[in-house]
């Protein structure tokens, strides 16, 4: 439990034994907490990026991945990769900017606005990661259907038997199950990490609203 909450509970129990804080003192406490939370959002986003980069390098020697890299798909992979890095760089910049902005805020109303901006940035960041996962998965499927000779041969056999739609349907179903599972895991991770931080930030926002009344 943070210092502000302890003071609030103490006031309710015994008015004489706890100090009365001024508006500026309470504001500075909320500012300090908010700045710390936004700093952790920035740090965790960087650590998350490093984690997934290390995972990608760990799977670099995977046979299926090596086979995939042999496909003539640079026209899809390179733009998608560049886009992903550019958007992530933008979000890292925004997280850092939010942290710096909140750290030097000297007005409760402005701090409330910055808290709302930070919450929106985090939600957009989570949404981008999930959408990018879906786009990357379907781009990978397209490359496989277009250049993987084993899949192409099986598709021809399925077409000859009149089962082409069933063949593609099974692949799409398996991919959809994988996507749902991956999205569920990511959502749980984001809820566990960013969700908790955003809840604390939201509490600070509510405290600021009380100060402004």
C-alpha positions as CSV (number, residue, x, y, z in Angstrom):
1,X,0.0,0.0,0.0
2,X,1.5,3.4,-1.0
3,X,2.1,6.4,1.4
4,X,-0.9,8.3,0.2
5,X,-3.3,5.4,0.9
6,X,-1.8,4.9,4.4
7,X,-2.3,8.5,5.2
8,X,-5.9,8.5,4.0
9,X,-6.7,5.4,6.2
10,X,-5.0,7.0,9.1
11,X,-7.1,10.2,8.8
12,X,-10.2,8.1,9.1
13,X,-9.1,6.3,12.2
14,X,-7.5,9.1,14.2
15,X,-7.5,12.7,13.0
16,X,-5.0,13.8,15.7
17,X,-2.1,11.4,15.0
18,X,-1.7,12.0,11.3
19,X,-0.5,15.2,9.6
20,X,-2.8,17.2,7.4
21,X,-1.3,17.5,4.0
22,X,-1.7,20.6,1.8
23,X,-3.0,20.5,-1.8
24,X,0.6,20.9,-3.1
25,X,1.9,18.1,-0.9
26,X,-0.7,15.7,-2.0
27,X,-0.2,16.8,-5.6
28,X,3.5,16.2,-5.4
29,X,2.9,12.7,-4.0
30,X,0.6,11.8,-6.9
31,X,3.0,13.4,-9.4
32,X,5.8,11.3,-8.1
33,X,3.8,8.1,-8.2
34,X,2.5,8.8,-11.7
35,X,6.0,9.6,-13.0
36,X,7.3,6.3,-11.6
37,X,4.5,4.3,-13.2
38,X,5.0,5.9,-16.6
39,X,8.8,5.3,-16.3
40,X,8.1,1.6,-15.6
41,X,5.8,1.4,-18.7
42,X,8.7,2.7,-20.8
43,X,11.2,0.3,-19.3
44,X,9.0,-2.7,-19.6
45,X,8.2,-1.9,-23.2
46,X,11.9,-1.9,-24.0
47,X,12.5,-5.1,-22.0
48,X,9.6,-6.7,-23.9
49,X,11.2,-5.8,-27.2
50,X,14.6,-7.2,-26.1
51,X,12.8,-10.4,-24.9
52,X,11.1,-11.1,-28.3
53,X,14.3,-10.2,-30.1
54,X,16.2,-12.8,-28.1
55,X,13.5,-15.4,-28.7
56,X,13.8,-14.7,-32.5
57,X,17.5,-15.2,-32.4
58,X,17.0,-18.4,-30.3
59,X,14.8,-19.9,-33.1
60,X,17.2,-18.7,-35.8
61,X,18.6,-22.3,-36.3
62,X,15.1,-23.9,-36.5
63,X,14.8,-26.0,-39.7
64,X,11.4,-24.7,-40.7
65,X,12.5,-21.1,-40.2
66,X,15.6,-21.7,-42.3
67,X,13.4,-23.2,-45.0
68,X,11.0,-20.2,-44.8
69,X,14.0,-17.8,-45.2
70,X,14.9,-19.4,-48.5
71,X,11.6,-18.3,-50.0
72,X,11.6,-15.4,-52.4
73,X,9.5,-13.2,-50.0
74,X,11.7,-10.2,-49.3
75,X,9.1,-8.0,-51.0
76,X,6.7,-8.9,-48.1
77,X,9.0,-9.6,-45.2
78,X,11.3,-6.5,-45.5
79,X,8.5,-3.9,-45.7
80,X,6.6,-5.6,-42.9
81,X,9.7,-5.8,-40.7
82,X,10.6,-2.1,-41.4
83,X,7.1,-1.1,-40.6
84,X,7.1,-3.0,-37.4
85,X,10.4,-1.5,-36.2
86,X,9.3,2.0,-37.1
87,X,6.0,1.8,-35.3
88,X,7.7,0.2,-32.2
89,X,10.3,3.0,-32.2
90,X,7.4,5.5,-32.3
91,X,5.8,3.9,-29.3
92,X,9.1,3.8,-27.4
93,X,9.5,7.5,-28.1
94,X,6.0,8.3,-27.0
95,X,6.4,6.3,-23.7
96,X,9.6,8.2,-23.0
97,X,8.0,11.5,-24.0
98,X,5.1,10.8,-21.7
99,X,7.5,10.0,-18.8
100,X,9.4,13.2,-19.3
101,X,6.3,15.3,-19.7
102,X,4.7,14.0,-16.5
103,X,7.9,14.4,-14.6
104,X,8.0,18.1,-15.1
105,X,4.2,18.8,-14.9
106,X,3.3,21.5,-12.4
107,X,-0.4,21.6,-12.8
108,X,-3.0,19.1,-11.7
109,X,-5.2,19.6,-14.7
110,X,-2.3,19.1,-17.1
111,X,-1.2,16.0,-15.2
112,X,-4.7,14.5,-15.6
113,X,-4.5,15.1,-19.3
114,X,-1.0,13.5,-19.5
115,X,-2.3,10.5,-17.6
116,X,-5.1,10.0,-20.1
117,X,-2.6,10.4,-23.0
118,X,-0.4,7.7,-21.4
119,X,-3.3,5.3,-21.0
120,X,-4.3,5.8,-24.7
121,X,-0.7,5.3,-25.8
122,X,-0.5,2.0,-23.9
123,X,-3.8,0.8,-25.4
124,X,-2.7,1.7,-28.9
125,X,0.6,-0.1,-28.3
126,X,-1.2,-3.3,-27.2
127,X,-3.6,-3.1,-30.2
128,X,-0.8,-2.6,-32.7
129,X,1.1,-5.7,-31.4
130,X,-2.0,-7.8,-31.7
131,X,-2.9,-6.5,-35.1
132,X,0.7,-6.9,-36.3
133,X,0.7,-10.5,-35.1
134,X,-2.4,-11.3,-37.1
135,X,-1.1,-9.5,-40.3
136,X,2.3,-11.3,-40.0
137,X,0.6,-14.7,-39.6
138,X,-1.5,-14.2,-42.7
139,X,1.5,-12.9,-44.6
140,X,3.4,-16.1,-43.6
141,X,0.4,-18.2,-44.7
142,X,0.4,-16.4,-48.1
143,X,4.1,-17.1,-48.6
144,X,3.7,-20.7,-47.7
145,X,0.7,-21.2,-50.1
146,X,2.6,-19.4,-52.9
147,X,6.1,-20.9,-52.6
148,X,6.2,-24.0,-50.3
149,X,6.3,-26.8,-52.8
150,X,5.1,-29.4,-50.4
151,X,1.9,-27.4,-49.7
152,X,1.5,-26.6,-53.4
153,X,1.7,-30.4,-54.3
154,X,-0.8,-31.3,-51.5
155,X,-3.1,-28.5,-52.8
156,X,-2.9,-30.0,-56.3
157,X,-3.8,-33.4,-55.0
158,X,-6.7,-32.0,-52.9
159,X,-7.9,-30.2,-56.0
160,X,-7.8,-33.4,-58.1
161,X,-9.9,-35.1,-55.4
162,X,-12.3,-32.2,-55.2
163,X,-11.2,-31.4,-51.6
164,X,-9.3,-28.1,-52.2
165,X,-11.7,-26.0,-50.0
166,X,-11.4,-28.6,-47.2
167,X,-7.6,-28.6,-47.5
168,X,-7.4,-24.8,-47.2
169,X,-10.1,-24.8,-44.5
170,X,-8.1,-27.2,-42.3
171,X,-4.9,-25.0,-42.6
172,X,-6.9,-21.8,-41.9
173,X,-8.6,-23.5,-38.9
174,X,-5.3,-24.6,-37.4
175,X,-3.8,-21.2,-37.9
176,X,-6.9,-19.5,-36.4
177,X,-6.5,-21.8,-33.3
178,X,-2.9,-20.8,-33.0
179,X,-3.7,-17.1,-33.4
180,X,-6.4,-17.3,-30.7
181,X,-4.1,-19.0,-28.3
182,X,-1.2,-16.6,-29.0
183,X,-3.5,-13.5,-28.7
184,X,-4.9,-15.0,-25.4
185,X,-1.4,-15.4,-24.0
186,X,-0.4,-11.9,-25.1
187,X,-3.6,-10.3,-23.6
188,X,-2.9,-12.1,-20.3
189,X,0.7,-10.8,-20.3
190,X,-0.4,-7.3,-21.2
191,X,-3.2,-7.4,-18.6
192,X,-0.8,-8.7,-16.0
193,X,1.9,-6.1,-16.7
194,X,0.5,-3.0,-18.3
195,X,-3.0,-3.5,-16.9
196,X,-1.8,-3.3,-13.3
197,X,0.2,-0.2,-14.0
198,X,-2.7,1.4,-15.8
199,X,-5.0,0.7,-12.8
200,X,-2.6,2.4,-10.5
201,X,-2.4,5.3,-13.0
202,X,-6.2,5.5,-13.1
203,X,-6.3,5.7,-9.3
204,X,-3.9,8.6,-9.4
205,X,-6.2,10.2,-12.0
206,X,-9.2,9.8,-9.7
207,X,-7.2,11.3,-6.8
208,X,-6.4,14.3,-8.9
209,X,-10.1,14.7,-9.8
210,X,-10.9,14.9,-6.1
211,X,-8.3,17.6,-5.7
212,X,-9.8,19.6,-8.5
213,X,-13.3,19.5,-7.0
